[in-house]
Each structure stands twice: as C-alpha cells, then as structure tokens.
C-alpha cells in the first residue's frame, strides 16, 4: 500500500506543478485562457494574481516531493501537505469553481486515504 500511496502522492505533486505552469506562465496565453475560460482582457488584468496562485501550487508540489524524498520519515510531511491540497481544493470549489473539488481535492483525498493505515 505504501507504494500505491507514494505513486498517488507523486501524481498529486505533478498535478500541482502543472497548475503552477498554467497559472504562472500560460495564464494569458491561448491555452491558459481556454483552460480557465477567460477573456484576453481578464487574463491580462488578473495575471499577477494568477501567478501568485501558481506559486502557492508550486509550494504544495515541493512539500509533497520533499515528503517523498524523506521516505518513511516523511509521513507527517506528506499528511500535512495532502491536507493543505485538500483544504485548498475544497475552498476553491466553494469560492471559484465546483470542478476544483474533483481536479484538486479528490486526488488529494485518494492519496491521503492510501497513505493512512
């Protein structure tokens, strides 16, 4: 089960690296605007805010990867950052888009469920 949990955690980390790239570098590009369904004007006006949000997603990914590098000693680190991912996903679903619950929170919940005994 530990291997499955670590694979799931790695996938959640990669997902957050993807979010970082989308929000920091592709927000105002055609692909980013298509993903987030924004207009060029809105994307330009909110680019700094999105970049900041992308940085936070990078911190989540870094924390999960750090927990993975610690092996068994990283259990608490993995739990903490997965909880952060889940809370961020639930908050995003409440305040921004219900889809965030499935794209961000659900993968975190699955990884956490696999991680806990």
Biopython code that builds the backbone (N, CA, C, O; Angstrom):
import numpy as np
from Bio.PDB.StructureBuilder import StructureBuilder

atoms = [
    (1, "UNK", "N", (0.813, -1.195, 0.000)),
    (1, "UNK", "CA", (0.000, 0.000, 0.000)),
    (1, "UNK", "C", (0.860, 1.263, 0.000)),
    (1, "UNK", "O", (0.460, 2.290, -0.549)),
    (2, "UNK", "N", (2.031, 1.187, 0.611)),
    (2, "UNK", "CA", (2.918, 2.357, 0.664)),
    (2, "UNK", "C", (3.342, 2.781, -0.736)),
    (2, "UNK", "O", (3.446, 3.974, -1.021)),
    (3, "UNK", "N", (3.586, 1.813, -1.604)),
    (3, "UNK", "CA", (3.989, 2.139, -2.971)),
    (3, "UNK", "C", (2.855, 2.851, -3.704)),
    (3, "UNK", "O", (3.084, 3.846, -4.391)),
    (4, "UNK", "N", (1.639, 2.343, -3.559)),
    (4, "UNK", "CA", (0.482, 2.982, -4.205)),
    (4, "UNK", "C", (0.293, 4.394, -3.670)),
    (4, "UNK", "O", (0.001, 5.311, -4.438)),
    (5, "UNK", "N", (0.455, 4.582, -2.365)),
    (5, "UNK", "CA", (0.321, 5.916, -1.763)),
    (5, "UNK", "C", (1.375, 6.855, -2.325)),
    (5, "UNK", "O", (1.066, 7.993, -2.679)),
    (6, "UNK", "N", (2.605, 6.396, -2.408)),
    (6, "UNK", "CA", (3.679, 7.252, -2.920)),
    (6, "UNK", "C", (3.480, 7.595, -4.391)),
    (6, "UNK", "O", (3.792, 8.707, -4.816)),
    (7, "UNK", "N", (2.971, 6.660, -5.162)),
    (7, "UNK", "CA", (2.671, 6.950, -6.568)),
    (7, "UNK", "C", (1.570, 8.001, -6.652)),
    (7, "UNK", "O", (1.662, 8.941, -7.442)),
    (8, "UNK", "N", (0.531, 7.842, -5.840)),
    (8, "UNK", "CA", (-0.570, 8.813, -5.836)),
    (8, "UNK", "C", (-0.075, 10.189, -5.392)),
    (8, "UNK", "O", (-0.466, 11.205, -5.966)),
    (9, "UNK", "N", (0.774, 10.221, -4.384)),
    (9, "UNK", "CA", (1.335, 11.496, -3.915)),
    (9, "UNK", "C", (2.181, 12.132, -5.013)),
    (9, "UNK", "O", (2.114, 13.342, -5.229)),
    (10, "UNK", "N", (2.972, 11.324, -5.701)),
    (10, "UNK", "CA", (3.760, 11.842, -6.822)),
    (10, "UNK", "C", (2.881, 12.425, -7.916)),
    (10, "UNK", "O", (3.213, 13.456, -8.501)),
    (11, "UNK", "N", (1.760, 11.768, -8.193)),
    (11, "UNK", "CA", (0.830, 12.275, -9.203)),
    (11, "UNK", "C", (0.181, 13.585, -8.760)),
    (11, "UNK", "O", (-0.008, 14.492, -9.571)),
    (12, "UNK", "N", (-0.160, 13.684, -7.478)),
    (12, "UNK", "CA", (-0.732, 14.931, -6.957)),
    (12, "UNK", "C", (0.312, 16.049, -7.065)),
    (12, "UNK", "O", (-0.016, 17.177, -7.433)),
    (13, "UNK", "N", (1.568, 15.727, -6.742)),
    (13, "UNK", "CA", (2.643, 16.724, -6.859)),
    (13, "UNK", "C", (2.791, 17.178, -8.312)),
    (13, "UNK", "O", (2.904, 18.375, -8.576)),
    (14, "UNK", "N", (2.791, 16.241, -9.249)),
    (14, "UNK", "CA", (2.904, 16.601, -10.667)),
    (14, "UNK", "C", (1.715, 17.437, -11.126)),
    (14, "UNK", "O", (1.866, 18.355, -11.932)),
    (15, "UNK", "N", (0.547, 17.117, -10.614)),
    (15, "UNK", "CA", (-0.646, 17.897, -10.932)),
    (15, "UNK", "C", (-0.462, 19.347, -10.482)),
    (15, "UNK", "O", (-0.870, 20.274, -11.182)),
    (16, "UNK", "N", (0.144, 19.539, -9.327)),
    (16, "UNK", "CA", (0.358, 20.901, -8.832)),
    (16, "UNK", "C", (1.479, 21.622, -9.580)),
    (16, "UNK", "O", (1.463, 22.848, -9.688)),
    (17, "UNK", "N", (2.430, 20.884, -10.085)),
    (17, "UNK", "CA", (3.432, 21.503, -10.965)),
    (17, "UNK", "C", (2.733, 21.976, -12.242)),
    (17, "UNK", "O", (3.028, 23.058, -12.750)),
    (18, "UNK", "N", (1.824, 21.178, -12.749)),
    (18, "UNK", "CA", (1.034, 21.559, -13.926)),
    (18, "UNK", "C", (0.225, 22.825, -13.639)),
    (18, "UNK", "O", (0.173, 23.731, -14.471)),
    (19, "UNK", "N", (-0.408, 22.889, -12.461)),
    (19, "UNK", "CA", (-1.145, 24.100, -12.079)),
    (19, "UNK", "C", (-0.213, 25.302, -12.029)),
    (19, "UNK", "O", (-0.573, 26.392, -12.473)),
    (20, "UNK", "N", (0.980, 25.104, -11.490)),
    (20, "UNK", "CA", (1.971, 26.189, -11.430)),
    (20, "UNK", "C", (2.256, 26.715, -12.834)),
    (20, "UNK", "O", (2.227, 27.924, -13.064)),
    (21, "UNK", "N", (2.526, 25.821, -13.760)),
    (21, "UNK", "CA", (2.837, 26.234, -15.131)),
    (21, "UNK", "C", (1.651, 26.956, -15.762)),
    (21, "UNK", "O", (1.813, 27.999, -16.395)),
    (22, "UNK", "N", (0.463, 26.395, -15.584)),
    (22, "UNK", "CA", (-0.740, 27.039, -16.144)),
    (22, "UNK", "C", (-0.924, 28.450, -15.598)),
    (22, "UNK", "O", (-1.173, 29.386, -16.358)),
    (23, "UNK", "N", (-0.802, 28.602, -14.292)),
    (23, "UNK", "CA", (-1.113, 29.882, -13.670)),
    (23, "UNK", "C", (0.019, 30.898, -13.764)),
    (23, "UNK", "O", (-0.236, 32.097, -13.871)),
    (24, "UNK", "N", (1.252, 30.437, -13.725)),
    (24, "UNK", "CA", (2.373, 31.380, -13.751)),
    (24, "UNK", "C", (2.814, 31.752, -15.163)),
    (24, "UNK", "O", (3.224, 32.886, -15.411)),
    (25, "UNK", "N", (2.730, 30.802, -16.082)),
    (25, "UNK", "CA", (3.323, 31.027, -17.399)),
    (25, "UNK", "C", (2.330, 31.008, -18.555)),
    (25, "UNK", "O", (2.590, 31.609, -19.597)),
    (26, "UNK", "N", (1.199, 30.329, -18.390)),
    (26, "UNK", "CA", (0.258, 30.189, -19.504)),
    (26, "UNK", "C", (-1.066, 30.903, -19.279)),
    (26, "UNK", "O", (-1.962, 30.811, -20.118)),
    (27, "UNK", "N", (-1.205, 31.604, -18.178)),
    (27, "UNK", "CA", (-2.464, 32.240, -17.808)),
    (27, "UNK", "C", (-3.043, 33.105, -18.922)),
    (27, "UNK", "O", (-4.232, 33.018, -19.231)),
    (28, "UNK", "N", (-2.203, 33.935, -19.519)),
    (28, "UNK", "CA", (-2.696, 34.857, -20.542)),
    (28, "UNK", "C", (-2.437, 34.367, -21.964)),
    (28, "UNK", "O", (-2.655, 35.105, -22.925)),
    (29, "UNK", "N", (-1.979, 33.145, -22.100)),
    (29, "UNK", "CA", (-1.774, 32.544, -23.415)),
    (29, "UNK", "C", (-3.057, 31.834, -23.844)),
    (29, "UNK", "O", (-3.900, 31.537, -22.998)),
    (30, "UNK", "N", (-3.221, 31.558, -25.131)),
    (30, "UNK", "CA", (-4.464, 30.917, -25.602)),
    (30, "UNK", "C", (-4.814, 29.625, -24.849)),
    (30, "UNK", "O", (-5.979, 29.400, -24.522)),
    (31, "UNK", "N", (-3.823, 28.781, -24.573)),
    (31, "UNK", "CA", (-4.116, 27.525, -23.871)),
    (31, "UNK", "C", (-4.632, 27.799, -22.462)),
    (31, "UNK", "O", (-5.630, 27.215, -22.040)),
    (32, "UNK", "N", (-3.959, 28.682, -21.740)),
    (32, "UNK", "CA", (-4.384, 29.021, -20.382)),
    (32, "UNK", "C", (-5.765, 29.662, -20.349)),
    (32, "UNK", "O", (-6.586, 29.347, -19.488)),
    (33, "UNK", "N", (-6.011, 30.559, -21.287)),
    (33, "UNK", "CA", (-7.330, 31.200, -21.345)),
    (33, "UNK", "C", (-8.421, 30.181, -21.664)),
    (33, "UNK", "O", (-9.541, 30.289, -21.164)),
    (34, "UNK", "N", (-8.096, 29.200, -22.491)),
    (34, "UNK", "CA", (-9.065, 28.159, -22.831)),
    (34, "UNK", "C", (-9.344, 27.281, -21.598)),
    (34, "UNK", "O", (-10.497, 26.963, -21.309)),
    (35, "UNK", "N", (-8.298, 26.897, -20.885)),
    (35, "UNK", "CA", (-8.468, 26.053, -19.692)),
    (35, "UNK", "C", (-9.324, 26.757, -18.646)),
    (35, "UNK", "O", (-10.230, 26.156, -18.068)),
    (36, "UNK", "N", (-9.033, 28.029, -18.407)),
    (36, "UNK", "CA", (-9.731, 28.771, -17.360)),
    (36, "UNK", "C", (-10.933, 29.564, -17.867)),
    (36, "UNK", "O", (-11.607, 30.248, -17.097)),
    (37, "UNK", "N", (-11.192, 29.465, -19.176)),
    (37, "UNK", "CA", (-12.354, 30.126, -19.788)),
    (37, "UNK", "C", (-12.368, 31.627, -19.485)),
    (37, "UNK", "O", (-13.362, 32.169, -19.003)),
    (38, "UNK", "N", (-11.250, 32.277, -19.776)),
    (38, "UNK", "CA", (-11.137, 33.716, -19.535)),
    (38, "UNK", "C", (-10.964, 34.470, -20.851)),
    (38, "UNK", "O", (-10.551, 33.905, -21.863)),
    (39, "UNK", "N", (-11.279, 35.721, -20.809)),
    (39, "UNK", "CA", (-11.069, 36.593, -21.966)),
    (39, "UNK", "C", (-9.642, 37.126, -21.925)),
    (39, "UNK", "O", (-9.013, 37.115, -20.867)),
    (40, "UNK", "N", (-9.128, 37.589, -23.046)),
    (40, "UNK", "CA", (-7.789, 38.191, -23.027)),
    (40, "UNK", "C", (-7.697, 39.364, -22.041)),
    (40, "UNK", "O", (-6.674, 39.548, -21.382)),
    (41, "UNK", "N", (-8.756, 40.142, -21.949)),
    (41, "UNK", "CA", (-8.743, 41.299, -21.043)),
    (41, "UNK", "C", (-8.681, 40.860, -19.579)),
    (41, "UNK", "O", (-7.904, 41.400, -18.792)),
    (42, "UNK", "N", (-9.498, 39.885, -19.229)),
    (42, "UNK", "CA", (-9.495, 39.394, -17.849)),
    (42, "UNK", "C", (-8.153, 38.748, -17.522)),
    (42, "UNK", "O", (-7.599, 38.970, -16.445)),
    (43, "UNK", "N", (-7.637, 37.953, -18.446)),
    (43, "UNK", "CA", (-6.351, 37.288, -18.212)),
    (43, "UNK", "C", (-5.240, 38.304, -18.002)),
    (43, "UNK", "O", (-4.394, 38.125, -17.126)),
    (44, "UNK", "N", (-5.233, 39.358, -18.789)),
    (44, "UNK", "CA", (-4.208, 40.401, -18.639)),
    (44, "UNK", "C", (-4.356, 41.111, -17.300)),
    (44, "UNK", "O", (-3.360, 41.390, -16.633)),
    (45, "UNK", "N", (-5.587, 41.406, -16.905)),
    (45, "UNK", "CA", (-5.823, 42.135, -15.662)),
    (45, "UNK", "C", (-5.529, 41.299, -14.423)),
    (45, "UNK", "O", (-5.173, 41.848, -13.380)),
    (46, "UNK", "N", (-5.671, 39.985, -14.521)),
    (46, "UNK", "CA", (-5.507, 39.112, -13.354)),
    (46, "UNK", "C", (-4.217, 38.294, -13.386)),
    (46, "UNK", "O", (-4.040, 37.391, -12.569)),
    (47, "UNK", "N", (-3.321, 38.599, -14.314)),
    (47, "UNK", "CA", (-2.105, 37.798, -14.490)),
    (47, "UNK", "C", (-1.249, 37.729, -13.221)),
    (47, "UNK", "O", (-0.747, 36.659, -12.878)),
    (48, "UNK", "N", (-1.078, 38.846, -12.525)),
    (48, "UNK", "CA", (-0.254, 38.853, -11.318)),
    (48, "UNK", "C", (-0.887, 38.001, -10.228)),
    (48, "UNK", "O", (-0.190, 37.260, -9.534)),
    (49, "UNK", "N", (-2.184, 38.099, -10.077)),
    (49, "UNK", "CA", (-2.888, 37.292, -9.080)),
    (49, "UNK", "C", (-2.764, 35.804, -9.404)),
    (49, "UNK", "O", (-2.516, 34.992, -8.513)),
    (50, "UNK", "N", (-2.935, 35.451, -10.659)),
    (50, "UNK", "CA", (-2.815, 34.049, -11.068)),
    (50, "UNK", "C", (-1.394, 33.538, -10.859)),
    (50, "UNK", "O", (-1.196, 32.392, -10.455)),
    (51, "UNK", "N", (-0.428, 34.368, -11.127)),
    (51, "UNK", "CA", (0.966, 33.981, -10.930)),
    (51, "UNK", "C", (1.236, 33.685, -9.460)),
    (51, "UNK", "O", (1.929, 32.722, -9.129)),
    (52, "UNK", "N", (0.695, 34.505, -8.596)),
    (52, "UNK", "CA", (0.830, 34.287, -7.160)),
    (52, "UNK", "C", (0.186, 32.961, -6.758)),
    (52, "UNK", "O", (0.752, 32.204, -5.969)),
    (53, "UNK", "N", (-0.976, 32.690, -7.292)),
    (53, "UNK", "CA", (-1.676, 31.434, -7.029)),
    (53, "UNK", "C", (-0.853, 30.242, -7.531)),
    (53, "UNK", "O", (-0.781, 29.206, -6.869)),
    (54, "UNK", "N", (-0.247, 30.396, -8.681)),
    (54, "UNK", "CA", (0.604, 29.335, -9.218)),
    (54, "UNK", "C", (1.791, 29.043, -8.315)),
    (54, "UNK", "O", (2.189, 27.890, -8.148)),
    (55, "UNK", "N", (2.351, 30.093, -7.737)),
    (55, "UNK", "CA", (3.478, 29.905, -6.824)),
    (55, "UNK", "C", (3.059, 29.067, -5.622)),
    (55, "UNK", "O", (3.809, 28.194, -5.185)),
    (56, "UNK", "N", (1.872, 29.323, -5.087)),
    (56, "UNK", "CA", (1.381, 28.522, -3.961)),
    (56, "UNK", "C", (1.221, 27.060, -4.360)),
    (56, "UNK", "O", (1.534, 26.167, -3.573)),
    (57, "UNK", "N", (0.742, 26.810, -5.558)),
    (57, "UNK", "CA", (0.639, 25.431, -6.031)),
    (57, "UNK", "C", (2.016, 24.790, -6.130)),
    (57, "UNK", "O", (2.174, 23.596, -5.875)),
    (58, "UNK", "N", (3.009, 25.588, -6.501)),
    (58, "UNK", "CA", (4.377, 25.077, -6.525)),
    (58, "UNK", "C", (4.871, 24.693, -5.143)),
    (58, "UNK", "O", (5.581, 23.701, -4.986)),
    (59, "UNK", "N", (4.495, 25.481, -4.136)),
    (59, "UNK", "CA", (4.871, 25.143, -2.761)),
    (59, "UNK", "C", (4.225, 23.830, -2.320)),
    (59, "UNK", "O", (4.856, 23.026, -1.634)),
    (60, "UNK", "N", (2.983, 23.613, -2.709)),
    (60, "UNK", "CA", (2.321, 22.345, -2.386)),
    (60, "UNK", "C", (3.058, 21.174, -3.039)),
    (60, "UNK", "O", (3.295, 20.146, -2.403)),
    (61, "UNK", "N", (3.414, 21.338, -4.303)),
    (61, "UNK", "CA", (4.161, 20.288, -5.003)),
    (61, "UNK", "C", (5.506, 20.047, -4.330)),
    (61, "UNK", "O", (5.902, 18.899, -4.127)),
    (62, "UNK", "N", (6.208, 21.118, -3.983)),
    (62, "UNK", "CA", (7.516, 20.984, -3.337)),
    (62, "UNK", "C", (7.398, 20.250, -2.003)),
    (62, "UNK", "O", (8.238, 19.409, -1.681)),
    (63, "UNK", "N", (6.365, 20.563, -1.231)),
    (63, "UNK", "CA", (6.174, 19.893, 0.051)),
    (63, "UNK", "C", (5.902, 18.411, -0.116)),
    (63, "UNK", "O", (6.430, 17.591, 0.636)),
    (64, "UNK", "N", (5.079, 18.060, -1.102)),
    (64, "UNK", "CA", (4.792, 16.649, -1.344)),
    (64, "UNK", "C", (6.043, 15.904, -1.812)),
    (64, "UNK", "O", (6.305, 14.782, -1.377)),
    (65, "UNK", "N", (6.806, 16.531, -2.692)),
    (65, "UNK", "CA", (8.044, 15.898, -3.175)),
    (65, "UNK", "C", (9.062, 15.775, -2.041)),
    (65, "UNK", "O", (9.779, 14.777, -1.960)),
    (66, "UNK", "N", (9.128, 16.772, -1.174)),
    (66, "UNK", "CA", (10.002, 16.707, -0.008)),
    (66, "UNK", "C", (9.608, 15.508, 0.869)),
    (66, "UNK", "O", (10.467, 14.738, 1.298)),
    (67, "UNK", "N", (8.313, 15.359, 1.128)),
    (67, "UNK", "CA", (7.838, 14.223, 1.920)),
    (67, "UNK", "C", (8.214, 12.896, 1.291)),
    (67, "UNK", "O", (8.575, 11.952, 1.994)),
    (68, "UNK", "N", (8.130, 12.818, -0.036)),
    (68, "UNK", "CA", (8.505, 11.578, -0.724)),
    (68, "UNK", "C", (9.996, 11.280, -0.568)),
    (68, "UNK", "O", (10.387, 10.124, -0.409)),
    (69, "UNK", "N", (10.824, 12.320, -0.614)),
    (69, "UNK", "CA", (12.272, 12.086, -0.507)),
    (69, "UNK", "C", (12.675, 11.636, 0.891)),
    (69, "UNK", "O", (13.738, 11.039, 1.063)),
    (70, "UNK", "N", (11.844, 11.911, 1.890)),
    (70, "UNK", "CA", (12.169, 11.508, 3.261)),
    (70, "UNK", "C", (11.831, 10.050, 3.546)),
    (70, "UNK", "O", (12.199, 9.521, 4.595)),
    (71, "UNK", "N", (11.136, 9.400, 2.624)),
    (71, "UNK", "CA", (10.758, 8.009, 2.833)),
    (71, "UNK", "C", (9.771, 7.881, 3.976)),
    (71, "UNK", "O", (8.861, 8.699, 4.115)),
    (72, "UNK", "N", (9.951, 6.845, 4.804)),
    (72, "UNK", "CA", (9.040, 6.596, 5.928)),
    (72, "UNK", "C", (9.051, 7.756, 6.921)),
    (72, "UNK", "O", (8.040, 8.030, 7.568)),
    (73, "UNK", "N", (10.175, 8.429, 7.041)),
    (73, "UNK", "CA", (10.279, 9.564, 7.966)),
    (73, "UNK", "C", (9.459, 10.759, 7.490)),
    (73, "UNK", "O", (9.262, 11.703, 8.255)),
    (74, "UNK", "N", (8.982, 10.745, 6.263)),
    (74, "UNK", "CA", (8.224, 11.854, 5.709)),
    (74, "UNK", "C", (6.718, 11.716, 5.853)),
    (74, "UNK", "O", (5.971, 12.483, 5.247)),
    (75, "UNK", "N", (6.262, 10.761, 6.637)),
    (75, "UNK", "CA", (4.824, 10.526, 6.763)),
    (75, "UNK", "C", (4.074, 11.794, 7.182)),
    (75, "UNK", "O", (3.079, 12.161, 6.556)),
    (76, "UNK", "N", (4.541, 12.455, 8.227)),
    (76, "UNK", "CA", (3.850, 13.649, 8.708)),
    (76, "UNK", "C", (3.885, 14.779, 7.681)),
    (76, "UNK", "O", (2.920, 15.533, 7.552)),
    (77, "UNK", "N", (4.988, 14.896, 6.957)),
    (77, "UNK", "CA", (5.110, 15.921, 5.918)),
    (77, "UNK", "C", (4.100, 15.645, 4.809)),
    (77, "UNK", "O", (3.423, 16.560, 4.339)),
    (78, "UNK", "N", (4.000, 14.394, 4.396)),
    (78, "UNK", "CA", (3.043, 14.028, 3.346)),
    (78, "UNK", "C", (1.612, 14.285, 3.800)),
    (78, "UNK", "O", (0.804, 14.819, 3.040)),
    (79, "UNK", "N", (1.295, 13.907, 5.037)),
    (79, "UNK", "CA", (-0.059, 14.134, 5.556)),
    (79, "UNK", "C", (-0.365, 15.626, 5.578)),
    (79, "UNK", "O", (-1.433, 16.049, 5.134)),
    (80, "UNK", "N", (0.571, 16.428, 6.096)),
    (80, "UNK", "CA", (0.351, 17.870, 6.183)),
    (80, "UNK", "C", (0.077, 18.473, 4.807)),
    (80, "UNK", "O", (-0.900, 19.202, 4.633)),
    (81, "UNK", "N", (0.934, 18.172, 3.826)),
    (81, "UNK", "CA", (0.765, 18.797, 2.515)),
    (81, "UNK", "C", (-0.451, 18.246, 1.763)),
    (81, "UNK", "O", (-1.076, 18.973, 0.992)),
    (82, "UNK", "N", (-0.790, 16.978, 1.977)),
    (82, "UNK", "CA", (-2.021, 16.470, 1.367)),
    (82, "UNK", "C", (-3.238, 17.159, 1.976)),
    (82, "UNK", "O", (-4.190, 17.474, 1.262)),
    (83, "UNK", "N", (-3.219, 17.393, 3.276)),
    (83, "UNK", "CA", (-4.318, 18.127, 3.909)),
    (83, "UNK", "C", (-4.407, 19.548, 3.351)),
    (83, "UNK", "O", (-5.504, 20.062, 3.132)),
    (84, "UNK", "N", (-3.267, 20.175, 3.123)),
    (84, "UNK", "CA", (-3.262, 21.514, 2.514)),
    (84, "UNK", "C", (-3.882, 21.474, 1.123)),
    (84, "UNK", "O", (-4.673, 22.348, 0.770)),
    (85, "UNK", "N", (-3.527, 20.466, 0.334)),
    (85, "UNK", "CA", (-4.087, 20.302, -1.013)),
    (85, "UNK", "C", (-5.605, 20.137, -0.934)),
    (85, "UNK", "O", (-6.344, 20.765, -1.692)),
    (86, "UNK", "N", (-6.058, 19.297, -0.020)),
    (86, "UNK", "CA", (-7.495, 19.035, 0.112)),
    (86, "UNK", "C", (-8.239, 20.294, 0.546)),
    (86, "UNK", "O", (-9.277, 20.630, -0.023)),
    (87, "UNK", "N", (-7.713, 20.987, 1.548)),
    (87, "UNK", "CA", (-8.358, 22.216, 2.024)),
    (87, "UNK", "C", (-8.403, 23.264, 0.908)),
    (87, "UNK", "O", (-9.426, 23.918, 0.709)),
    (88, "UNK", "N", (-7.298, 23.419, 0.186)),
    (88, "UNK", "CA", (-7.274, 24.374, -0.924)),
    (88, "UNK", "C", (-8.288, 23.985, -1.994)),
    (88, "UNK", "O", (-8.951, 24.849, -2.568)),
    (89, "UNK", "N", (-8.407, 22.698, -2.259)),
    (89, "UNK", "CA", (-9.370, 22.229, -3.250)),
    (89, "UNK", "C", (-10.807, 22.459, -2.834)),
    (89, "UNK", "O", (-11.635, 22.865, -3.650)),
    (90, "UNK", "N", (-11.110, 22.204, -1.573)),
    (90, "UNK", "CA", (-12.471, 22.438, -1.068)),
    (90, "UNK", "C", (-12.777, 23.934, -1.085)),
    (90, "UNK", "O", (-13.861, 24.341, -1.503)),
    (91, "UNK", "N", (-11.831, 24.748, -0.635)),
    (91, "UNK", "CA", (-12.046, 26.202, -0.641)),
    (91, "UNK", "C", (-12.228, 26.713, -2.068)),
    (91, "UNK", "O", (-13.099, 27.545, -2.322)),
    (92, "UNK", "N", (-11.417, 26.223, -2.992)),
    (92, "UNK", "CA", (-11.555, 26.619, -4.396)),
    (92, "UNK", "C", (-12.894, 26.208, -4.972)),
    (92, "UNK", "O", (-13.484, 26.941, -5.765)),
    (93, "UNK", "N", (-13.384, 25.027, -4.573)),
    (93, "UNK", "CA", (-14.686, 24.564, -5.059)),
    (93, "UNK", "C", (-15.806, 25.453, -4.539)),
    (93, "UNK", "O", (-16.783, 25.709, -5.243)),
    (94, "UNK", "N", (-15.662, 25.922, -3.300)),
    (94, "UNK", "CA", (-16.691, 26.779, -2.704)),
    (94, "UNK", "C", (-16.647, 28.186, -3.296)),
    (94, "UNK", "O", (-17.691, 28.791, -3.540)),
    (95, "UNK", "N", (-15.452, 28.702, -3.524)),
    (95, "UNK", "CA", (-15.317, 30.113, -3.896)),
    (95, "UNK", "C", (-15.121, 30.372, -5.387)),
    (95, "UNK", "O", (-15.405, 31.474, -5.856)),
    (96, "UNK", "N", (-14.646, 29.389, -6.135)),
    (96, "UNK", "CA", (-14.318, 29.655, -7.541)),
    (96, "UNK", "C", (-15.074, 28.756, -8.511)),
    (96, "UNK", "O", (-15.839, 29.244, -9.343)),
    (97, "UNK", "N", (-14.862, 27.442, -8.409)),
    (97, "UNK", "CA", (-15.477, 26.519, -9.362)),
    (97, "UNK", "C", (-15.605, 25.141, -8.726)),
    (97, "UNK", "O", (-14.653, 24.628, -8.139)),
    (98, "UNK", "N", (-16.776, 24.555, -8.845)),
    (98, "UNK", "CA", (-17.016, 23.225, -8.281)),
    (98, "UNK", "C", (-16.051, 22.186, -8.864)),
    (98, "UNK", "O", (-15.734, 21.195, -8.206)),
    (99, "UNK", "N", (-15.589, 22.412, -10.088)),
    (99, "UNK", "CA", (-14.674, 21.469, -10.739)),
    (99, "UNK", "C", (-13.380, 21.287, -9.944)),
    (99, "UNK", "O", (-12.751, 20.231, -10.020)),
    (100, "UNK", "N", (-12.982, 22.299, -9.192)),
    (100, "UNK", "CA", (-11.745, 22.216, -8.407)),
    (100, "UNK", "C", (-11.836, 21.097, -7.371)),
    (100, "UNK", "O", (-10.820, 20.510, -7.000)),
    (101, "UNK", "N", (-13.029, 20.806, -6.912)),
    (101, "UNK", "CA", (-13.213, 19.715, -5.955)),
    (101, "UNK", "C", (-12.734, 18.391, -6.556)),
    (101, "UNK", "O", (-12.125, 17.571, -5.869)),
    (102, "UNK", "N", (-13.011, 18.198, -7.824)),
    (102, "UNK", "CA", (-12.651, 16.940, -8.485)),
    (102, "UNK", "C", (-11.225, 16.948, -9.022)),
    (102, "UNK", "O", (-10.560, 15.912, -9.040)),
    (103, "UNK", "N", (-10.758, 18.107, -9.456)),
    (103, "UNK", "CA", (-9.431, 18.211, -10.067)),
    (103, "UNK", "C", (-8.323, 18.276, -9.017)),
    (103, "UNK", "O", (-7.232, 17.748, -9.232)),
    (104, "UNK", "N", (-8.599, 18.921, -7.884)),
    (104, "UNK", "CA", (-7.564, 19.115, -6.870)),
    (104, "UNK", "C", (-7.840, 18.326, -5.590)),
    (104, "UNK", "O", (-6.987, 17.561, -5.140)),
    (105, "UNK", "N", (-9.022, 18.506, -5.004)),
    (105, "UNK", "CA", (-9.290, 17.884, -3.705)),
    (105, "UNK", "C", (-9.389, 16.361, -3.796)),
    (105, "UNK", "O", (-8.809, 15.654, -2.973)),
    (106, "UNK", "N", (-10.112, 15.858, -4.779)),
    (106, "UNK", "CA", (-10.305, 14.404, -4.879)),
    (106, "UNK", "C", (-8.992, 13.632, -5.019)),
    (106, "UNK", "O", (-8.808, 12.642, -4.310)),
    (107, "UNK", "N", (-8.065, 14.039, -5.903)),
    (107, "UNK", "CA", (-6.788, 13.326, -5.949)),
    (107, "UNK", "C", (-6.049, 13.370, -4.602)),
    (107, "UNK", "O", (-5.417, 12.390, -4.208)),
    (108, "UNK", "N", (-6.130, 14.500, -3.905)),
    (108, "UNK", "CA", (-5.510, 14.593, -2.583)),
    (108, "UNK", "C", (-6.160, 13.646, -1.585)),
    (108, "UNK", "O", (-5.472, 13.012, -0.786)),
    (109, "UNK", "N", (-7.479, 13.551, -1.632)),
    (109, "UNK", "CA", (-8.202, 12.641, -0.734)),
    (109, "UNK", "C", (-7.819, 11.198, -1.011)),
    (109, "UNK", "O", (-7.592, 10.428, -0.077)),
    (110, "UNK", "N", (-7.745, 10.823, -2.278)),
    (110, "UNK", "CA", (-7.351, 9.457, -2.641)),
    (110, "UNK", "C", (-5.943, 9.152, -2.148)),
    (110, "UNK", "O", (-5.698, 8.094, -1.568)),
    (111, "UNK", "N", (-5.028, 10.074, -2.379)),
    (111, "UNK", "CA", (-3.639, 9.860, -1.927)),
    (111, "UNK", "C", (-3.571, 9.744, -0.411)),
    (111, "UNK", "O", (-2.853, 8.893, 0.115)),
    (112, "UNK", "N", (-4.315, 10.593, 0.295)),
    (112, "UNK", "CA", (-4.311, 10.552, 1.763)),
    (112, "UNK", "C", (-4.922, 9.230, 2.253)),
    (112, "UNK", "O", (-4.416, 8.624, 3.196)),
    (113, "UNK", "N", (-5.979, 8.801, 1.627)),
    (113, "UNK", "CA", (-6.603, 7.528, 2.019)),
    (113, "UNK", "C", (-5.657, 6.350, 1.823)),
    (113, "UNK", "O", (-5.628, 5.425, 2.635)),
    (114, "UNK", "N", (-4.886, 6.389, 0.743)),
    (114, "UNK", "CA", (-3.900, 5.337, 0.510)),
    (114, "UNK", "C", (-2.747, 5.405, 1.505)),
    (114, "UNK", "O", (-2.149, 4.385, 1.850)),
    (115, "UNK", "N", (-2.444, 6.608, 1.959)),
    (115, "UNK", "CA", (-1.301, 6.808, 2.864)),
    (115, "UNK", "C", (-1.614, 6.387, 4.293)),
    (115, "UNK", "O", (-0.758, 5.836, 4.985)),
    (116, "UNK", "N", (-2.834, 6.647, 4.729)),
    (116, "UNK", "CA", (-3.175, 6.363, 6.128)),
    (116, "UNK", "C", (-3.443, 4.873, 6.325)),
    (116, "UNK", "O", (-4.032, 4.215, 5.468)),
    (117, "UNK", "N", (-3.003, 4.359, 7.463)),
    (117, "UNK", "CA", (-3.195, 2.914, 7.735)),
    (117, "UNK", "C", (-4.644, 2.534, 7.916)),
    (117, "UNK", "O", (-4.952, 1.365, 8.148)),
]
sb = StructureBuilder()
sb.init_structure("model")
sb.init_model(0)
sb.init_chain("A")
sb.init_seg("    ")
for serial, (resi, resn, name, xyz) in enumerate(atoms, 1):
    if name == "N":
        sb.init_residue(resn, " ", resi, " ")
    sb.init_atom(name, np.array(xyz, "f"), 0.0, 1.0, " ", f" {name:<3s}", serial, name[0])
structure = sb.get_structure()
